[in-house]
Amino acid sequence: MKRYRITVNGQSYDVAVEEVAGGTASHVPSPVAAVPAPTPAAAAEVSAAPAPAQAVVSAGVAGATSVRAPMPGTVLSFKVSAGQQVKRGDVILLLEAMKMENEIVAASDGTVAALRVAAGAAVNTGDPLVDIV
């Protein structure tokens, strides 16, 4: 088993790779969740300034749960409006990513408190999209 540290989009990950003779494995290991490896530069950044996502969340509605972008993309349209009741799993907006339309759903029952972005806006992973109270 060989261990490597891989950096993807500035995030470091420790991975273990098993070499298999003949191209087949004698057993299939269970999946292991990737755990980001802390880097000294990342630790310094965290202590130096708050993350942009935290600053945006503080601008939201108090006590609300934010539905966040699961991937970078463009908000195509909203399927809800502020004040509308939603149930967990209801489609609240369409997000275009990699030429595909992705349905973003409500994470919980509640009332839409605020739409945090405009239709047509480009968003990054983790950006708050809709607040639900």
C-alpha positions as CSV (number, residue, x, y, z in Angstrom):
1,M,0.0,0.0,0.0
2,K,1.4,3.4,-1.0
3,R,0.3,6.7,0.5
4,Y,0.2,9.9,-1.4
5,R,-0.8,13.5,-0.7
6,I,-2.8,14.9,-3.6
7,T,-3.9,18.6,-4.0
8,V,-7.1,19.3,-5.9
9,N,-8.3,23.0,-6.3
10,G,-6.0,24.0,-3.5
11,Q,-7.4,21.3,-1.1
12,S,-4.9,18.6,0.0
13,Y,-6.0,15.0,0.5
14,D,-4.1,12.0,1.9
15,V,-4.9,8.8,-0.1
16,A,-3.7,5.2,0.0
17,V,-3.3,3.2,-3.2
18,E,-3.0,-0.6,-3.2
19,E,-1.1,-2.2,-6.1
20,V,-2.9,-5.2,-7.5
21,A,-1.0,-7.9,-9.4
22,G,-2.5,-9.1,-12.6
23,G,-5.1,-6.3,-12.7
24,T,-7.6,-8.0,-10.4
25,A,-8.2,-7.6,-6.7
26,S,-8.5,-10.5,-4.4
27,H,-11.0,-8.6,-2.3
28,V,-12.9,-5.3,-2.7
29,P,-12.2,-2.9,0.1
30,S,-15.0,-0.9,1.6
31,P,-15.1,2.8,0.4
32,V,-13.2,5.2,2.6
33,A,-14.2,8.8,2.9
34,A,-11.6,11.3,1.8
35,V,-10.4,13.4,4.7
36,P,-8.7,16.7,3.8
37,A,-5.1,16.9,5.1
38,P,-4.5,20.1,7.0
39,T,-1.8,22.3,5.5
40,P,0.1,25.0,7.3
41,A,-1.0,27.6,4.7
42,A,-4.7,26.7,5.1
43,A,-4.5,26.9,8.9
44,A,-2.9,30.4,8.6
45,E,-5.7,31.5,6.2
46,V,-8.5,30.2,8.5
47,S,-7.1,32.1,11.5
48,A,-6.3,35.2,9.5
49,A,-9.7,36.0,8.0
50,P,-13.2,34.6,8.1
51,A,-14.3,32.5,5.1
52,P,-16.4,34.4,2.5
53,A,-19.3,31.9,2.9
54,Q,-19.5,32.8,6.6
55,A,-19.8,36.5,5.8
56,V,-22.6,35.7,3.3
57,V,-24.5,33.5,5.8
58,S,-24.5,36.3,8.4
59,A,-26.4,38.5,5.8
60,G,-29.2,35.9,5.7
61,V,-32.4,35.6,7.8
62,A,-31.8,34.9,11.5
63,G,-32.7,31.3,12.4
64,A,-33.0,30.2,8.8
65,T,-31.5,27.1,7.2
66,S,-29.7,27.9,4.0
67,V,-29.9,25.6,1.0
68,R,-26.4,25.8,-0.5
69,A,-25.0,25.2,-4.0
70,P,-23.8,21.6,-4.2
71,M,-21.5,22.5,-7.2
72,P,-20.5,25.5,-9.2
73,G,-23.0,26.6,-11.8
74,T,-25.5,29.1,-13.0
75,V,-28.9,29.6,-11.4
76,L,-31.4,29.1,-14.3
77,S,-34.7,29.7,-12.5
78,F,-36.5,29.6,-9.2
79,K,-39.5,27.3,-8.7
80,V,-40.4,29.0,-5.4
81,S,-40.9,32.6,-4.2
82,A,-40.4,34.3,-0.8
83,G,-43.1,33.4,1.7
84,Q,-44.0,30.1,-0.1
85,Q,-44.4,26.9,2.0
86,V,-42.1,24.0,0.9
87,K,-41.7,20.4,2.0
88,R,-38.5,18.5,2.2
89,G,-37.6,17.3,-1.3
90,D,-39.6,20.0,-3.2
91,V,-37.6,21.4,-6.1
92,I,-36.7,25.0,-5.3
93,L,-34.5,26.0,-8.2
94,L,-32.7,24.8,-11.3
95,L,-28.9,25.0,-11.4
96,E,-27.0,24.5,-14.7
97,A,-23.7,22.8,-14.2
98,M,-21.6,21.2,-16.9
99,K,-24.4,21.6,-19.5
100,M,-26.9,19.8,-17.3
101,E,-29.9,21.2,-15.5
102,N,-29.8,20.0,-11.8
103,E,-32.8,20.2,-9.6
104,I,-31.9,21.7,-6.2
105,V,-34.4,20.6,-3.5
106,A,-35.5,21.8,-0.1
107,A,-33.5,20.2,2.8
108,S,-36.4,20.6,5.3
109,D,-40.0,21.6,5.6
110,G,-40.7,25.3,6.1
111,T,-41.3,28.7,4.6
112,V,-39.0,30.3,2.0
113,A,-37.6,33.3,3.9
114,A,-35.3,34.7,1.2
115,L,-33.9,34.0,-2.3
116,R,-30.2,34.8,-1.7
117,V,-29.1,35.0,-5.4
118,A,-30.7,36.2,-8.6
119,A,-31.7,34.0,-11.6
120,G,-28.8,34.0,-14.0
121,A,-26.2,34.4,-11.2
122,A,-23.0,32.3,-11.2
123,V,-22.5,30.5,-7.9
124,N,-19.7,28.4,-6.4
125,T,-19.9,25.3,-4.3
126,G,-21.3,26.1,-0.8
127,D,-22.8,29.5,-1.8
128,P,-26.2,30.0,0.0
129,L,-29.1,30.0,-2.5
130,V,-32.3,30.0,-0.5
131,D,-33.1,30.5,3.2
132,I,-35.9,28.4,4.7
133,V,-37.4,29.0,8.2
